[in-house]
Amino acid sequence: MALAGAVALAPAAQAQDKKLTVAYIAPSLDISYWQWVGYGVKTKAAELGMNYVEYTSENSPAKQMDNIRTAVTKGVDAIVIGPVNSTGTPPVLAFLKDKKVPIAFAGIGPQAGQTDYVSAVTANNYDTGKAQGSFVCKLAKERGGNKVGMLSLPQDRENAQKYLKGATESFKADGCDLVQMLQTRGLTVNEAVAQANDLLTAHPDVKAIYGMYDEAGTGAAKALQTRNLVGKVAVVTADGSPTTIKLLREGAIQGIFLQEAGGQGIDATEQVYNALKGKPTKKELALVMPLVTSETITDPAVQATVKRVYPPSAGAY
């Protein structure tokens, strides 16, 4: 009987000792931001003793759903996702609820009203939108005008909607006019250069450009360089990268609101791990996006935040 009991307990012990696996589902791994979120997931998974796998959805909601199904079929225990957009998240959440697989969002949250997820680790987009809007307006007025332009993320993403809401409130309160908003389709620097040139051609009286994502800041800065307008038109962007940090130090960009891409991956992974272990989780984690300028980039606190934006392999801080 003792032997039979030992045999009966063996499968349970093996299940308990099973190494957990987290899958990271990126909207696109062509974008450095999502690579850095993945770095955060992978780093935290290793620290927690979890296996790590990743999938790219190639900016397709259908491919995203295929990836979710594939990951679950292969037996992953939890998922961290940067969704293609917010509107496509309800079927993902319904499927994972049925399969009892916990999910956390990183960078972009789910569609409003959805609740079947462990955590959404994003930035405080609305507050950042307001702060960035006020800073952009201030810089425009310092340059002799109140006209501003915007290079926006796709507005089918809840984070982009919050950025825009905050920014437009600040523009109205502070007396600036948003004369044009152009939405990205591919989040590339070349596209942002073209859009910045279109903006400046259509509105030569623009005194500042609000970039809602990192490539927007790079593209706007490049457009101003070719037009000999560096410093005459201010550029403020969100996110941060080795490229925009360098442009900030050189004075081609006047401010960056840092978004912790790597930190979002780290924190989202910790949340799904806690869910698997029956530990407390936090539904909404809106990370603060501090403003960094050329005067503050060397501050120790700023440097600590930058190191949660991208990995050392990406470039200098």
Secondary structure in CASP SS format (residue, H / E / C, confidence):
PFRMAT SS
TARGET T0000
AUTHOR 0000-0000-0000
METHOD secondary structure of the structure
MODEL  1
M C 1.00
A H 1.00
L H 1.00
A H 1.00
G H 1.00
A H 1.00
V H 1.00
A H 1.00
L H 1.00
A H 1.00
P H 1.00
A H 1.00
A H 1.00
Q H 1.00
A H 1.00
Q H 1.00
D H 1.00
K C 1.00
K C 1.00
L C 1.00
T E 1.00
V E 1.00
A E 1.00
Y E 1.00
I E 1.00
A E 1.00
P C 1.00
S C 1.00
L C 1.00
D C 1.00
I C 1.00
S H 1.00
Y H 1.00
W H 1.00
Q H 1.00
W H 1.00
V H 1.00
G H 1.00
Y H 1.00
G H 1.00
V H 1.00
K H 1.00
T H 1.00
K H 1.00
A H 1.00
A H 1.00
E H 1.00
L H 1.00
G C 1.00
M C 1.00
N E 1.00
Y E 1.00
V E 1.00
E E 1.00
Y E 1.00
T E 1.00
S C 1.00
E C 1.00
N C 1.00
S C 1.00
P H 1.00
A H 1.00
K H 1.00
Q H 1.00
M H 1.00
D H 1.00
N H 1.00
I H 1.00
R H 1.00
T H 1.00
A H 1.00
V H 1.00
T H 1.00
K C 1.00
G C 1.00
V C 1.00
D C 1.00
A E 1.00
I E 1.00
V E 1.00
I E 1.00
G C 1.00
P C 1.00
V C 1.00
N C 1.00
S C 1.00
T C 1.00
G C 1.00
T H 1.00
P H 1.00
P H 1.00
V H 1.00
L H 1.00
A H 1.00
F H 1.00
L H 1.00
K H 1.00
D H 1.00
K H 1.00
K C 1.00
V C 1.00
P C 1.00
I E 1.00
A E 1.00
F E 1.00
A E 1.00
G C 1.00
I C 1.00
G C 1.00
P C 1.00
Q C 1.00
A C 1.00
G C 1.00
Q C 1.00
T C 1.00
D C 1.00
Y C 1.00
V C 1.00
S E 1.00
A E 1.00
V E 1.00
T E 1.00
A E 1.00
N C 1.00
N H 1.00
Y H 1.00
D H 1.00
T H 1.00
G H 1.00
K H 1.00
A H 1.00
Q H 1.00
G H 1.00
S H 1.00
F H 1.00
V H 1.00
C H 1.00
K H 1.00
L H 1.00
A H 1.00
K H 1.00
E H 1.00
R C 1.00
G C 1.00
G C 1.00
N C 1.00
K E 1.00
V E 1.00
G E 1.00
M E 1.00
L E 1.00
S E 1.00
L C 1.00
P C 1.00
Q C 1.00
D C 1.00
R C 1.00
E H 1.00
N H 1.00
A H 1.00
Q H 1.00
K H 1.00
Y H 1.00
L H 1.00
K H 1.00
G H 1.00
A H 1.00
T H 1.00
E H 1.00
S H 1.00
F H 1.00
K H 1.00
A H 1.00
D H 1.00
G C 1.00
C C 1.00
D E 1.00
L E 1.00
V E 1.00
Q E 1.00
M E 1.00
L E 1.00
Q E 1.00
T C 1.00
R C 1.00
G C 1.00
L C 1.00
T C 1.00
V H 1.00
N H 1.00
E H 1.00
A H 1.00
V H 1.00
A H 1.00
Q H 1.00
A H 1.00
N H 1.00
D H 1.00
L H 1.00
L H 1.00
T H 1.00
A H 1.00
H C 1.00
P C 1.00
D C 1.00
V C 1.00
K C 1.00
A E 1.00
I E 1.00
Y E 1.00
G E 1.00
M C 1.00
Y C 1.00
D H 1.00
E H 1.00
A H 1.00
G H 1.00
T H 1.00
G H 1.00
A H 1.00
A H 1.00
K H 1.00
A H 1.00
L H 1.00
Q H 1.00
T H 1.00
R C 1.00
N C 1.00
L C 1.00
V E 1.00
G C 1.00
K C 1.00
V E 1.00
A E 1.00
V E 1.00
V E 1.00
T E 1.00
A E 1.00
D E 1.00
G C 1.00
S C 1.00
P H 1.00
T H 1.00
T H 1.00
I H 1.00
K H 1.00
L H 1.00
L H 1.00
R H 1.00
E H 1.00
G C 1.00
A C 1.00
I C 1.00
Q C 1.00
G E 1.00
I E 1.00
F E 1.00
L E 1.00
Q C 1.00
E C 1.00
A H 1.00
G H 1.00
G H 1.00
Q H 1.00
G H 1.00
I H 1.00
D H 1.00
A H 1.00
T H 1.00
E H 1.00
Q H 1.00
V H 1.00
Y H 1.00
N H 1.00
A H 1.00
L H 1.00
K C 1.00
G C 1.00
K C 1.00
P C 1.00
T C 1.00
K C 1.00
K C 1.00
E E 1.00
L E 1.00
A E 1.00
L E 1.00
V C 1.00
M C 1.00
P C 1.00
L E 1.00
V E 1.00
T C 1.00
S C 1.00
E C 1.00
T C 1.00
I C 1.00
T C 1.00
D C 1.00
P H 1.00
A H 1.00
V H 1.00
Q H 1.00
A H 1.00
T H 1.00
V H 1.00
K C 1.00
R C 1.00
V C 1.00
Y C 1.00
P C 1.00
P H 1.00
S H 1.00
A H 1.00
G C 1.00
A C 1.00
Y C 1.00
END
